[in-house]
Amino acid sequence: MPPLPDILTQLNDDMRSGGDWGDVASYIPELAHIDPAQFAIAVTMADGETFTAGDADTPFSVQSITKVFTLAIALGRSGDQLWRRVGREPSGRAFNSIVQLEQEEGRPRNPFINAGAIVTTDEILTGRAPRETLAEILQFIRAAAGDDDIHINHAVAASEKSHGHRNFALAHFLASCGNLNNAPEKTLGTYFHHCAIEMSARQLAMSGRFLIDTPKLPRLILPQRIRRLNALMLTCGHYDGSGDFAYRVGLPAKSGVGGGILAIVPGIASVAVWSPGLNRYGNSRKGTEAMAQLARTMNWSVF
């Protein structure tokens, strides 16, 4: 097998030589103008050594990948009582489905679809000001990455708030079912801002180290929660494309509509890929292809 840096260089070349890059998330105006023909990959090993290829230091909006960190915080604070408010099952529906939420009487199917992430945000916001909650989320991510140069893009947050009508509908429906502790506007303001956090692929790979579960790294959450988070990422991390991703890649991973994917090779590595063009599920088109190729080449799989 070639050395990992050579494998990543070849992956970068392969992705750039291909055709269809997918479509950017044009429903968020601040993301609509981004060139889809970009690609980055970063792999952080359990010993902290990082290998990269492509646009690995270009910051991008990580969007729903932050749901992994907010879920870790919520479980640390509330424990298993969180599951009274949100389920742990794959949705089989689009990430912003209203139909499913209505059918299941305001209890979201899992914490990674939008409705579930709104509930998780509401859980960690309860009893705190939005500013304090966002500071806690940023502090957690910076500690995970070992990097204080990670920030919220306030223009992206404002863009999401101005055009987030479906998320407002989800939040108000949650409130109507008694599953929101704070005012919808307060919870959504916090939600939009943490989704607007920017990272590069290098920073994102570093931030995933706490999920590798190895004694070589500082432990931010309990070992049993690491396993549970990885399980949810595997079954629910790619929305209604989660089964396809598990079949093709075989690793726990979480995607975001900014084109990022954070994947975990338990005990071995944290992997971040970024390419802003999306497939029909709202997941990075080239990123998914690259993860499948990397998993085959390295023989990385949980199966």
ChimeraX commands (.cxc) that place a marker at each C-alpha (Angstrom):
marker #1 position 0.00,0.00,0.00 radius 0.5
marker #1 position 1.36,3.50,-0.84 radius 0.5
marker #1 position 2.01,5.94,2.04 radius 0.5
marker #1 position -1.07,7.84,3.21 radius 0.5
marker #1 position 0.15,11.23,1.85 radius 0.5
marker #1 position 0.46,9.66,-1.60 radius 0.5
marker #1 position -3.02,8.16,-1.32 radius 0.5
marker #1 position -4.50,11.56,-0.42 radius 0.5
marker #1 position -2.67,13.27,-3.28 radius 0.5
marker #1 position -4.04,10.69,-5.69 radius 0.5
marker #1 position -7.54,11.12,-4.24 radius 0.5
marker #1 position -7.33,14.86,-4.76 radius 0.5
marker #1 position -6.23,14.34,-8.37 radius 0.5
marker #1 position -8.99,11.81,-9.01 radius 0.5
marker #1 position -11.73,14.04,-7.61 radius 0.5
marker #1 position -10.58,17.05,-9.62 radius 0.5
marker #1 position -10.34,15.08,-12.87 radius 0.5
marker #1 position -13.93,13.86,-12.62 radius 0.5
marker #1 position -17.03,15.52,-14.01 radius 0.5
marker #1 position -20.17,16.45,-12.07 radius 0.5
marker #1 position -19.37,18.35,-8.86 radius 0.5
marker #1 position -22.98,18.52,-7.68 radius 0.5
marker #1 position -24.97,21.63,-6.71 radius 0.5
marker #1 position -24.27,24.01,-3.86 radius 0.5
marker #1 position -26.87,24.75,-1.18 radius 0.5
marker #1 position -28.43,27.67,-3.05 radius 0.5
marker #1 position -31.33,28.02,-0.58 radius 0.5
marker #1 position -28.84,29.67,1.80 radius 0.5
marker #1 position -27.88,32.83,-0.16 radius 0.5
marker #1 position -24.43,33.15,1.48 radius 0.5
marker #1 position -23.57,29.64,0.25 radius 0.5
marker #1 position -25.15,29.99,-3.20 radius 0.5
marker #1 position -22.19,31.81,-4.76 radius 0.5
marker #1 position -19.50,29.33,-3.64 radius 0.5
marker #1 position -17.61,27.58,-6.45 radius 0.5
marker #1 position -18.54,23.88,-6.29 radius 0.5
marker #1 position -15.28,22.82,-8.00 radius 0.5
marker #1 position -13.24,22.69,-4.80 radius 0.5
marker #1 position -11.96,19.71,-2.85 radius 0.5
marker #1 position -10.08,19.13,0.39 radius 0.5
marker #1 position -9.22,16.14,2.53 radius 0.5
marker #1 position -7.48,15.89,5.90 radius 0.5
marker #1 position -6.71,12.83,8.01 radius 0.5
marker #1 position -5.68,13.15,11.66 radius 0.5
marker #1 position -4.24,9.97,13.12 radius 0.5
marker #1 position -4.67,8.88,16.74 radius 0.5
marker #1 position -1.19,10.24,17.55 radius 0.5
marker #1 position -2.24,13.68,16.28 radius 0.5
marker #1 position -0.25,13.62,13.03 radius 0.5
marker #1 position -2.27,15.17,10.20 radius 0.5
marker #1 position -2.01,14.59,6.45 radius 0.5
marker #1 position -3.82,16.75,3.91 radius 0.5
marker #1 position -4.41,17.29,0.19 radius 0.5
marker #1 position -6.27,19.90,-1.84 radius 0.5
marker #1 position -7.85,23.02,-0.31 radius 0.5
marker #1 position -7.30,21.78,3.25 radius 0.5
marker #1 position -6.81,25.22,4.77 radius 0.5
marker #1 position -9.79,26.91,3.09 radius 0.5
marker #1 position -12.48,27.74,5.69 radius 0.5
marker #1 position -16.05,26.66,4.94 radius 0.5
marker #1 position -19.40,26.62,6.71 radius 0.5
marker #1 position -19.60,23.28,8.50 radius 0.5
marker #1 position -23.38,23.58,8.98 radius 0.5
marker #1 position -24.94,20.36,10.33 radius 0.5
marker #1 position -21.60,18.86,11.37 radius 0.5
marker #1 position -21.88,21.05,14.46 radius 0.5
marker #1 position -24.81,18.85,15.51 radius 0.5
marker #1 position -22.25,16.25,16.60 radius 0.5
marker #1 position -20.74,18.72,19.07 radius 0.5
marker #1 position -24.05,20.06,20.37 radius 0.5
marker #1 position -25.25,16.48,20.91 radius 0.5
marker #1 position -22.07,15.69,22.86 radius 0.5
marker #1 position -22.67,18.76,25.06 radius 0.5
marker #1 position -26.37,17.93,25.55 radius 0.5
marker #1 position -25.63,14.33,26.58 radius 0.5
marker #1 position -22.94,15.54,28.95 radius 0.5
marker #1 position -25.38,17.92,30.58 radius 0.5
marker #1 position -28.70,16.06,30.45 radius 0.5
marker #1 position -27.70,12.42,30.03 radius 0.5
marker #1 position -30.22,9.92,28.75 radius 0.5
marker #1 position -33.20,12.11,29.65 radius 0.5
marker #1 position -32.50,13.87,26.32 radius 0.5
marker #1 position -34.00,10.83,24.57 radius 0.5
marker #1 position -37.42,11.67,26.00 radius 0.5
marker #1 position -37.42,14.63,23.61 radius 0.5
marker #1 position -35.75,13.14,20.53 radius 0.5
marker #1 position -35.40,9.63,19.11 radius 0.5
marker #1 position -32.44,7.59,17.89 radius 0.5
marker #1 position -33.77,6.09,14.67 radius 0.5
marker #1 position -32.91,6.84,11.01 radius 0.5
marker #1 position -35.48,9.15,9.48 radius 0.5
marker #1 position -35.78,7.87,5.91 radius 0.5
marker #1 position -36.93,11.41,5.12 radius 0.5
marker #1 position -35.30,14.65,4.01 radius 0.5
marker #1 position -33.39,16.46,6.76 radius 0.5
marker #1 position -36.03,19.22,6.95 radius 0.5
marker #1 position -39.17,17.10,6.73 radius 0.5
marker #1 position -42.26,18.57,8.38 radius 0.5
marker #1 position -44.47,15.59,7.53 radius 0.5
marker #1 position -42.55,13.17,9.73 radius 0.5
marker #1 position -42.55,15.55,12.69 radius 0.5
marker #1 position -46.32,15.90,12.47 radius 0.5
marker #1 position -46.85,12.15,12.13 radius 0.5
marker #1 position -44.75,11.50,15.23 radius 0.5
marker #1 position -46.42,14.21,17.34 radius 0.5
marker #1 position -43.47,16.55,17.74 radius 0.5
marker #1 position -40.75,14.08,18.78 radius 0.5
marker #1 position -38.04,14.22,16.10 radius 0.5
marker #1 position -36.75,10.91,14.80 radius 0.5
marker #1 position -33.07,11.60,15.62 radius 0.5
marker #1 position -30.80,14.48,16.74 radius 0.5
marker #1 position -29.18,15.00,13.32 radius 0.5
marker #1 position -32.21,15.97,11.24 radius 0.5
marker #1 position -33.10,19.64,11.60 radius 0.5
marker #1 position -36.00,19.18,14.00 radius 0.5
marker #1 position -33.90,16.95,16.26 radius 0.5
marker #1 position -30.99,19.38,16.21 radius 0.5
marker #1 position -33.33,22.24,17.12 radius 0.5
marker #1 position -34.47,20.22,20.16 radius 0.5
marker #1 position -30.85,19.48,21.10 radius 0.5
marker #1 position -29.97,23.16,20.81 radius 0.5
marker #1 position -33.00,24.03,22.92 radius 0.5
marker #1 position -31.83,21.55,25.57 radius 0.5
marker #1 position -28.40,23.13,26.01 radius 0.5
marker #1 position -29.84,26.65,25.74 radius 0.5
marker #1 position -32.32,26.16,28.59 radius 0.5
marker #1 position -31.39,28.33,31.57 radius 0.5
marker #1 position -28.70,30.17,29.63 radius 0.5
marker #1 position -28.42,33.15,27.33 radius 0.5
marker #1 position -27.74,32.46,23.63 radius 0.5
marker #1 position -24.37,34.22,23.91 radius 0.5
marker #1 position -23.31,31.89,26.74 radius 0.5
marker #1 position -24.50,28.81,24.87 radius 0.5
marker #1 position -22.68,29.75,21.68 radius 0.5
marker #1 position -19.53,30.48,23.69 radius 0.5
marker #1 position -19.77,27.00,25.24 radius 0.5
marker #1 position -20.19,25.36,21.82 radius 0.5
marker #1 position -17.23,27.27,20.39 radius 0.5
marker #1 position -15.13,26.45,23.44 radius 0.5
marker #1 position -15.89,22.73,23.05 radius 0.5
marker #1 position -15.04,22.72,19.34 radius 0.5
marker #1 position -11.85,24.73,19.87 radius 0.5
marker #1 position -10.77,22.35,22.64 radius 0.5
marker #1 position -11.52,19.35,20.43 radius 0.5
marker #1 position -9.50,20.85,17.56 radius 0.5
marker #1 position -6.76,22.30,19.75 radius 0.5
marker #1 position -7.25,25.55,17.84 radius 0.5
marker #1 position -8.74,28.84,19.02 radius 0.5
marker #1 position -8.96,30.24,15.48 radius 0.5
marker #1 position -12.45,28.85,14.88 radius 0.5
marker #1 position -15.31,31.34,14.61 radius 0.5
marker #1 position -18.93,31.93,13.62 radius 0.5
marker #1 position -19.58,33.52,10.23 radius 0.5
marker #1 position -22.27,36.01,11.19 radius 0.5
marker #1 position -23.17,36.77,7.56 radius 0.5
marker #1 position -24.04,33.10,7.02 radius 0.5
marker #1 position -26.05,33.03,10.26 radius 0.5
marker #1 position -28.02,36.11,9.17 radius 0.5
marker #1 position -28.60,34.58,5.75 radius 0.5
marker #1 position -29.98,31.41,7.31 radius 0.5
marker #1 position -32.24,33.38,9.65 radius 0.5
marker #1 position -33.62,35.49,6.78 radius 0.5
marker #1 position -34.43,32.44,4.65 radius 0.5
marker #1 position -35.01,29.74,7.29 radius 0.5
marker #1 position -38.78,29.62,6.96 radius 0.5
marker #1 position -38.98,25.83,7.11 radius 0.5
marker #1 position -36.84,25.72,10.25 radius 0.5
marker #1 position -39.15,28.31,11.82 radius 0.5
marker #1 position -42.09,26.07,10.88 radius 0.5
marker #1 position -40.36,23.09,12.53 radius 0.5
marker #1 position -39.61,25.08,15.68 radius 0.5
marker #1 position -43.15,26.39,15.99 radius 0.5
marker #1 position -44.54,22.89,15.50 radius 0.5
marker #1 position -42.20,21.59,18.21 radius 0.5
marker #1 position -43.45,24.37,20.49 radius 0.5
marker #1 position -47.08,23.49,19.71 radius 0.5
marker #1 position -46.35,19.94,20.88 radius 0.5
marker #1 position -44.70,21.12,24.09 radius 0.5
marker #1 position -41.23,20.03,22.96 radius 0.5
marker #1 position -39.50,23.41,23.07 radius 0.5
marker #1 position -38.44,25.02,26.35 radius 0.5
marker #1 position -37.47,28.39,24.88 radius 0.5
marker #1 position -39.15,30.75,22.44 radius 0.5
marker #1 position -38.72,29.49,18.87 radius 0.5
marker #1 position -36.89,32.66,17.85 radius 0.5
marker #1 position -34.40,32.28,20.71 radius 0.5
marker #1 position -33.65,28.62,20.02 radius 0.5
marker #1 position -33.39,29.16,16.26 radius 0.5
marker #1 position -31.12,32.15,16.65 radius 0.5
marker #1 position -28.71,29.93,18.58 radius 0.5
marker #1 position -29.16,27.07,16.09 radius 0.5
marker #1 position -28.45,29.25,13.04 radius 0.5
marker #1 position -25.32,30.66,14.65 radius 0.5
marker #1 position -23.74,27.34,15.59 radius 0.5
marker #1 position -24.48,25.96,12.11 radius 0.5
marker #1 position -22.61,28.99,10.73 radius 0.5
marker #1 position -19.32,28.02,12.41 radius 0.5
marker #1 position -16.47,27.91,9.90 radius 0.5
marker #1 position -13.57,25.47,9.82 radius 0.5
marker #1 position -11.05,24.21,7.32 radius 0.5
marker #1 position -10.78,20.50,6.56 radius 0.5
marker #1 position -7.59,20.42,8.64 radius 0.5
marker #1 position -9.36,21.97,11.65 radius 0.5
marker #1 position -12.39,19.72,11.21 radius 0.5
marker #1 position -10.29,16.56,11.14 radius 0.5
marker #1 position -8.51,17.73,14.30 radius 0.5
marker #1 position -11.85,18.46,15.99 radius 0.5
marker #1 position -13.01,14.89,15.43 radius 0.5
marker #1 position -10.18,13.40,17.47 radius 0.5
marker #1 position -12.34,13.13,20.60 radius 0.5
marker #1 position -14.46,10.51,18.80 radius 0.5
marker #1 position -11.55,8.24,17.81 radius 0.5
marker #1 position -11.66,6.72,21.33 radius 0.5
marker #1 position -8.01,6.12,22.08 radius 0.5
marker #1 position -6.02,6.72,25.28 radius 0.5
marker #1 position -3.50,8.68,23.22 radius 0.5
marker #1 position -5.83,11.69,23.09 radius 0.5
marker #1 position -7.49,13.90,25.73 radius 0.5
marker #1 position -10.98,12.66,26.57 radius 0.5
marker #1 position -13.73,15.28,26.32 radius 0.5
marker #1 position -16.66,12.90,26.85 radius 0.5
marker #1 position -17.18,9.51,28.47 radius 0.5
marker #1 position -16.15,6.41,26.48 radius 0.5
marker #1 position -19.70,5.04,26.33 radius 0.5
marker #1 position -20.90,8.35,24.85 radius 0.5
marker #1 position -18.18,8.16,22.20 radius 0.5
marker #1 position -19.61,4.81,21.12 radius 0.5
marker #1 position -23.17,6.15,21.12 radius 0.5
marker #1 position -22.26,9.22,19.09 radius 0.5
marker #1 position -20.45,7.07,16.53 radius 0.5
marker #1 position -23.45,4.74,16.33 radius 0.5
marker #1 position -25.79,7.65,15.63 radius 0.5
marker #1 position -23.41,9.09,13.05 radius 0.5
marker #1 position -23.35,5.74,11.24 radius 0.5
marker #1 position -27.12,5.26,11.19 radius 0.5
marker #1 position -28.34,8.88,10.95 radius 0.5
marker #1 position -25.43,11.14,9.99 radius 0.5
marker #1 position -26.29,11.45,6.28 radius 0.5
marker #1 position -30.07,11.96,6.54 radius 0.5
marker #1 position -32.02,9.78,4.11 radius 0.5
marker #1 position -28.71,8.89,2.44 radius 0.5
marker #1 position -27.30,7.33,5.65 radius 0.5
marker #1 position -27.85,3.75,4.51 radius 0.5
marker #1 position -26.18,4.42,1.16 radius 0.5
marker #1 position -23.18,6.05,2.88 radius 0.5
marker #1 position -22.86,3.16,5.36 radius 0.5
marker #1 position -23.00,0.68,2.47 radius 0.5
marker #1 position -20.38,2.50,0.40 radius 0.5
marker #1 position -18.06,3.72,3.16 radius 0.5
marker #1 position -18.77,1.75,6.34 radius 0.5
marker #1 position -17.69,4.46,8.79 radius 0.5
marker #1 position -19.52,6.73,11.26 radius 0.5
marker #1 position -19.80,10.16,9.65 radius 0.5
marker #1 position -21.74,13.42,9.73 radius 0.5
marker #1 position -22.35,15.64,6.73 radius 0.5
marker #1 position -23.29,19.30,6.35 radius 0.5
marker #1 position -24.86,21.19,3.45 radius 0.5
marker #1 position -21.74,23.35,3.30 radius 0.5
marker #1 position -20.15,20.31,1.65 radius 0.5
marker #1 position -18.19,18.97,4.61 radius 0.5
marker #1 position -18.09,15.44,5.98 radius 0.5
marker #1 position -16.51,14.40,9.28 radius 0.5
marker #1 position -15.82,10.65,9.45 radius 0.5
marker #1 position -14.35,8.57,12.26 radius 0.5
marker #1 position -12.20,5.45,11.96 radius 0.5
marker #1 position -12.57,4.18,15.54 radius 0.5
marker #1 position -9.25,3.83,17.31 radius 0.5
marker #1 position -7.34,4.99,14.23 radius 0.5
marker #1 position -8.18,8.36,12.68 radius 0.5
marker #1 position -10.51,11.30,12.14 radius 0.5
marker #1 position -11.16,12.25,8.50 radius 0.5
marker #1 position -12.58,15.47,7.07 radius 0.5
marker #1 position -13.46,16.00,3.44 radius 0.5
marker #1 position -14.94,19.07,1.81 radius 0.5
marker #1 position -16.41,19.77,-1.58 radius 0.5
marker #1 position -19.37,22.18,-1.65 radius 0.5
marker #1 position -21.37,20.56,-4.45 radius 0.5
marker #1 position -24.09,18.29,-3.06 radius 0.5
marker #1 position -25.85,15.12,-4.19 radius 0.5
marker #1 position -29.61,14.56,-4.07 radius 0.5
marker #1 position -29.52,13.78,-0.34 radius 0.5
marker #1 position -27.85,17.10,0.51 radius 0.5
marker #1 position -24.46,15.46,1.14 radius 0.5
marker #1 position -21.17,16.34,-0.57 radius 0.5
marker #1 position -21.01,14.57,-3.93 radius 0.5
marker #1 position -17.22,14.45,-4.31 radius 0.5
marker #1 position -16.75,14.09,-0.57 radius 0.5
marker #1 position -18.82,10.92,-0.54 radius 0.5
marker #1 position -16.92,9.53,-3.53 radius 0.5
marker #1 position -13.60,10.34,-1.87 radius 0.5
marker #1 position -14.59,8.72,1.43 radius 0.5
marker #1 position -15.67,5.55,-0.37 radius 0.5
marker #1 position -12.38,5.39,-2.26 radius 0.5
marker #1 position -10.30,6.11,0.85 radius 0.5
marker #1 position -12.13,3.46,2.89 radius 0.5
marker #1 position -11.51,0.84,0.17 radius 0.5
marker #1 position -7.85,1.75,-0.25 radius 0.5
marker #1 position -7.08,1.81,3.49 radius 0.5
marker #1 position -9.44,-1.07,4.33 radius 0.5
marker #1 position -11.10,1.17,6.91 radius 0.5
marker #1 position -14.55,-0.01,7.98 radius 0.5
marker #1 position -16.42,-0.86,11.16 radius 0.5
marker #1 position -17.70,-4.03,9.51 radius 0.5
marker link #1:1,2 radius 0.2
marker link #1:2,3 radius 0.2
marker link #1:3,4 radius 0.2
marker link #1:4,5 radius 0.2
marker link #1:5,6 radius 0.2
marker link #1:6,7 radius 0.2
marker link #1:7,8 radius 0.2
marker link #1:8,9 radius 0.2
marker link #1:9,10 radius 0.2
marker link #1:10,11 radius 0.2
marker link #1:11,12 radius 0.2
marker link #1:12,13 radius 0.2
marker link #1:13,14 radius 0.2
marker link #1:14,15 radius 0.2
marker link #1:15,16 radius 0.2
marker link #1:16,17 radius 0.2
marker link #1:17,18 radius 0.2
marker link #1:18,19 radius 0.2
marker link #1:19,20 radius 0.2
marker link #1:20,21 radius 0.2
marker link #1:21,22 radius 0.2
marker link #1:22,23 radius 0.2
marker link #1:23,24 radius 0.2
marker link #1:24,25 radius 0.2
marker link #1:25,26 radius 0.2
marker link #1:26,27 radius 0.2
marker link #1:27,28 radius 0.2
marker link #1:28,29 radius 0.2
marker link #1:29,30 radius 0.2
marker link #1:30,31 radius 0.2
marker link #1:31,32 radius 0.2
marker link #1:32,33 radius 0.2
marker link #1:33,34 radius 0.2
marker link #1:34,35 radius 0.2
marker link #1:35,36 radius 0.2
marker link #1:36,37 radius 0.2
marker link #1:37,38 radius 0.2
marker link #1:38,39 radius 0.2
marker link #1:39,40 radius 0.2
marker link #1:40,41 radius 0.2
marker link #1:41,42 radius 0.2
marker link #1:42,43 radius 0.2
marker link #1:43,44 radius 0.2
marker link #1:44,45 radius 0.2
marker link #1:45,46 radius 0.2
marker link #1:46,47 radius 0.2
marker link #1:47,48 radius 0.2
marker link #1:48,49 radius 0.2
marker link #1:49,50 radius 0.2
marker link #1:50,51 radius 0.2
marker link #1:51,52 radius 0.2
marker link #1:52,53 radius 0.2
marker link #1:53,54 radius 0.2
marker link #1:54,55 radius 0.2
marker link #1:55,56 radius 0.2
marker link #1:56,57 radius 0.2
marker link #1:57,58 radius 0.2
marker link #1:58,59 radius 0.2
marker link #1:59,60 radius 0.2
marker link #1:60,61 radius 0.2
marker link #1:61,62 radius 0.2
marker link #1:62,63 radius 0.2
marker link #1:63,64 radius 0.2
marker link #1:64,65 radius 0.2
marker link #1:65,66 radius 0.2
marker link #1:66,67 radius 0.2
marker link #1:67,68 radius 0.2
marker link #1:68,69 radius 0.2
marker link #1:69,70 radius 0.2
marker link #1:70,71 radius 0.2
marker link #1:71,72 radius 0.2
marker link #1:72,73 radius 0.2
marker link #1:73,74 radius 0.2
marker link #1:74,75 radius 0.2
marker link #1:75,76 radius 0.2
marker link #1:76,77 radius 0.2
marker link #1:77,78 radius 0.2
marker link #1:78,79 radius 0.2
marker link #1:79,80 radius 0.2
marker link #1:80,81 radius 0.2
marker link #1:81,82 radius 0.2
marker link #1:82,83 radius 0.2
marker link #1:83,84 radius 0.2
marker link #1:84,85 radius 0.2
marker link #1:85,86 radius 0.2
marker link #1:86,87 radius 0.2
marker link #1:87,88 radius 0.2
marker link #1:88,89 radius 0.2
marker link #1:89,90 radius 0.2
marker link #1:90,91 radius 0.2
marker link #1:91,92 radius 0.2
marker link #1:92,93 radius 0.2
marker link #1:93,94 radius 0.2
marker link #1:94,95 radius 0.2
marker link #1:95,96 radius 0.2
marker link #1:96,97 radius 0.2
marker link #1:97,98 radius 0.2
marker link #1:98,99 radius 0.2
marker link #1:99,100 radius 0.2
marker link #1:100,101 radius 0.2
marker link #1:101,102 radius 0.2
marker link #1:102,103 radius 0.2
marker link #1:103,104 radius 0.2
marker link #1:104,105 radius 0.2
marker link #1:105,106 radius 0.2
marker link #1:106,107 radius 0.2
marker link #1:107,108 radius 0.2
marker link #1:108,109 radius 0.2
marker link #1:109,110 radius 0.2
marker link #1:110,111 radius 0.2
marker link #1:111,112 radius 0.2
marker link #1:112,113 radius 0.2
marker link #1:113,114 radius 0.2
marker link #1:114,115 radius 0.2
marker link #1:115,116 radius 0.2
marker link #1:116,117 radius 0.2
marker link #1:117,118 radius 0.2
marker link #1:118,119 radius 0.2
marker link #1:119,120 radius 0.2
marker link #1:120,121 radius 0.2
marker link #1:121,122 radius 0.2
marker link #1:122,123 radius 0.2
marker link #1:123,124 radius 0.2
marker link #1:124,125 radius 0.2
marker link #1:125,126 radius 0.2
marker link #1:126,127 radius 0.2
marker link #1:127,128 radius 0.2
marker link #1:128,129 radius 0.2
marker link #1:129,130 radius 0.2
marker link #1:130,131 radius 0.2
marker link #1:131,132 radius 0.2
marker link #1:132,133 radius 0.2
marker link #1:133,134 radius 0.2
marker link #1:134,135 radius 0.2
marker link #1:135,136 radius 0.2
marker link #1:136,137 radius 0.2
marker link #1:137,138 radius 0.2
marker link #1:138,139 radius 0.2
marker link #1:139,140 radius 0.2
marker link #1:140,141 radius 0.2
marker link #1:141,142 radius 0.2
marker link #1:142,143 radius 0.2
marker link #1:143,144 radius 0.2
marker link #1:144,145 radius 0.2
marker link #1:145,146 radius 0.2
marker link #1:146,147 radius 0.2
marker link #1:147,148 radius 0.2
marker link #1:148,149 radius 0.2
marker link #1:149,150 radius 0.2
marker link #1:150,151 radius 0.2
marker link #1:151,152 radius 0.2
marker link #1:152,153 radius 0.2
marker link #1:153,154 radius 0.2
marker link #1:154,155 radius 0.2
marker link #1:155,156 radius 0.2
marker link #1:156,157 radius 0.2
marker link #1:157,158 radius 0.2
marker link #1:158,159 radius 0.2
marker link #1:159,160 radius 0.2
marker link #1:160,161 radius 0.2
marker link #1:161,162 radius 0.2
marker link #1:162,163 radius 0.2
marker link #1:163,164 radius 0.2
marker link #1:164,165 radius 0.2
marker link #1:165,166 radius 0.2
marker link #1:166,167 radius 0.2
marker link #1:167,168 radius 0.2
marker link #1:168,169 radius 0.2
marker link #1:169,170 radius 0.2
marker link #1:170,171 radius 0.2
marker link #1:171,172 radius 0.2
marker link #1:172,173 radius 0.2
marker link #1:173,174 radius 0.2
marker link #1:174,175 radius 0.2
marker link #1:175,176 radius 0.2
marker link #1:176,177 radius 0.2
marker link #1:177,178 radius 0.2
marker link #1:178,179 radius 0.2
marker link #1:179,180 radius 0.2
marker link #1:180,181 radius 0.2
marker link #1:181,182 radius 0.2
marker link #1:182,183 radius 0.2
marker link #1:183,184 radius 0.2
marker link #1:184,185 radius 0.2
marker link #1:185,186 radius 0.2
marker link #1:186,187 radius 0.2
marker link #1:187,188 radius 0.2
marker link #1:188,189 radius 0.2
marker link #1:189,190 radius 0.2
marker link #1:190,191 radius 0.2
marker link #1:191,192 radius 0.2
marker link #1:192,193 radius 0.2
marker link #1:193,194 radius 0.2
marker link #1:194,195 radius 0.2
marker link #1:195,196 radius 0.2
marker link #1:196,197 radius 0.2
marker link #1:197,198 radius 0.2
marker link #1:198,199 radius 0.2
marker link #1:199,200 radius 0.2
marker link #1:200,201 radius 0.2
marker link #1:201,202 radius 0.2
marker link #1:202,203 radius 0.2
marker link #1:203,204 radius 0.2
marker link #1:204,205 radius 0.2
marker link #1:205,206 radius 0.2
marker link #1:206,207 radius 0.2
marker link #1:207,208 radius 0.2
marker link #1:208,209 radius 0.2
marker link #1:209,210 radius 0.2
marker link #1:210,211 radius 0.2
marker link #1:211,212 radius 0.2
marker link #1:212,213 radius 0.2
marker link #1:213,214 radius 0.2
marker link #1:214,215 radius 0.2
marker link #1:215,216 radius 0.2
marker link #1:216,217 radius 0.2
marker link #1:217,218 radius 0.2
marker link #1:218,219 radius 0.2
marker link #1:219,220 radius 0.2
marker link #1:220,221 radius 0.2
marker link #1:221,222 radius 0.2
marker link #1:222,223 radius 0.2
marker link #1:223,224 radius 0.2
marker link #1:224,225 radius 0.2
marker link #1:225,226 radius 0.2
marker link #1:226,227 radius 0.2
marker link #1:227,228 radius 0.2
marker link #1:228,229 radius 0.2
marker link #1:229,230 radius 0.2
marker link #1:230,231 radius 0.2
marker link #1:231,232 radius 0.2
marker link #1:232,233 radius 0.2
marker link #1:233,234 radius 0.2
marker link #1:234,235 radius 0.2
marker link #1:235,236 radius 0.2
marker link #1:236,237 radius 0.2
marker link #1:237,238 radius 0.2
marker link #1:238,239 radius 0.2
marker link #1:239,240 radius 0.2
marker link #1:240,241 radius 0.2
marker link #1:241,242 radius 0.2
marker link #1:242,243 radius 0.2
marker link #1:243,244 radius 0.2
marker link #1:244,245 radius 0.2
marker link #1:245,246 radius 0.2
marker link #1:246,247 radius 0.2
marker link #1:247,248 radius 0.2
marker link #1:248,249 radius 0.2
marker link #1:249,250 radius 0.2
marker link #1:250,251 radius 0.2
marker link #1:251,252 radius 0.2
marker link #1:252,253 radius 0.2
marker link #1:253,254 radius 0.2
marker link #1:254,255 radius 0.2
marker link #1:255,256 radius 0.2
marker link #1:256,257 radius 0.2
marker link #1:257,258 radius 0.2
marker link #1:258,259 radius 0.2
marker link #1:259,260 radius 0.2
marker link #1:260,261 radius 0.2
marker link #1:261,262 radius 0.2
marker link #1:262,263 radius 0.2
marker link #1:263,264 radius 0.2
marker link #1:264,265 radius 0.2
marker link #1:265,266 radius 0.2
marker link #1:266,267 radius 0.2
marker link #1:267,268 radius 0.2
marker link #1:268,269 radius 0.2
marker link #1:269,270 radius 0.2
marker link #1:270,271 radius 0.2
marker link #1:271,272 radius 0.2
marker link #1:272,273 radius 0.2
marker link #1:273,274 radius 0.2
marker link #1:274,275 radius 0.2
marker link #1:275,276 radius 0.2
marker link #1:276,277 radius 0.2
marker link #1:277,278 radius 0.2
marker link #1:278,279 radius 0.2
marker link #1:279,280 radius 0.2
marker link #1:280,281 radius 0.2
marker link #1:281,282 radius 0.2
marker link #1:282,283 radius 0.2
marker link #1:283,284 radius 0.2
marker link #1:284,285 radius 0.2
marker link #1:285,286 radius 0.2
marker link #1:286,287 radius 0.2
marker link #1:287,288 radius 0.2
marker link #1:288,289 radius 0.2
marker link #1:289,290 radius 0.2
marker link #1:290,291 radius 0.2
marker link #1:291,292 radius 0.2
marker link #1:292,293 radius 0.2
marker link #1:293,294 radius 0.2
marker link #1:294,295 radius 0.2
marker link #1:295,296 radius 0.2
marker link #1:296,297 radius 0.2
marker link #1:297,298 radius 0.2
marker link #1:298,299 radius 0.2
marker link #1:299,300 radius 0.2
marker link #1:300,301 radius 0.2
marker link #1:301,302 radius 0.2
marker link #1:302,303 radius 0.2
view
